[in-house]
Amino acid sequence: HVPFIPYQFITQQDGSSRLLQQFDTNPEILKLTSSFPPHLIQEVHGNHITGFQFPVQVIQSPSQVLSNNVNTEEAEYCVLLYAYMRLLGYPSESITILTTSDYQSYAIETELQYWLLEANHDKSGNQLNNFSFGKPHSVATLEKNCANRNDYIIVSTAGKPLDLRMLSRYAKKGLLVLNNEGSFLKIALHELYPDSNPLEKREYAEIVNLAHLESYIKEMTETRMSWSG
């Protein structure tokens, strides 16, 4: 079922996009569940989110799962996705990272702490004051976060079966899922939050692996840190 949306009160007569807008849910996310009336979804536009070609993406995991249901490279990929969104200007509190196990949550927390320490200091170890990545709203398991939604959700499945219909209940505007059955990350270029270019003017690129994403984020970070404010 679609979370927090009173489906039983929605009819073809009561009117459409206004209700969806009140619940602030991207129609592309609503399409993941069969419980929401298709005629309502089709009437709503403006599905794009800054910096991504599609607001819902299943991204190929960079490696296989290790012991205790932990995928360290997938944890790193999630952290870099978060960094990418922050560099585009997404508020940190609008982003949540969810996992399928406590072990994977711990791996992401560890990677996040390490990455933030490195990213927020220059080569001499001095604190950089013109930009701070901060931490996401939360890093938690799906089970522990079952009653909470956020605008943008990054999910680390760590080898677990993919259930987009279930995962859709956690996200309002964007859903990015790491999974073995995913494809390359597709980004939109030359955009800064909260804006996105008109569809006919959008330019896209593919991030083909973890090393590519890491290099891209490093370049973005150096550019962002060079700004005066």
Salt bridges, closest charged atoms under 4 A:
ASP24 OD2 - LYS173 NZ 3.91
GLU28 OE2 - LYS31 NZ 2.95
ASP102 OD1 - LYS144 NZ 3.14
ASP151 OD2 - LYS173 NZ 3.93
GLU191 OE2 - ARG202 NE 2.89
GLU203 OE1 - HIS190 NE2 3.74
GLU206 OE2 - LYS186 NZ 3.75
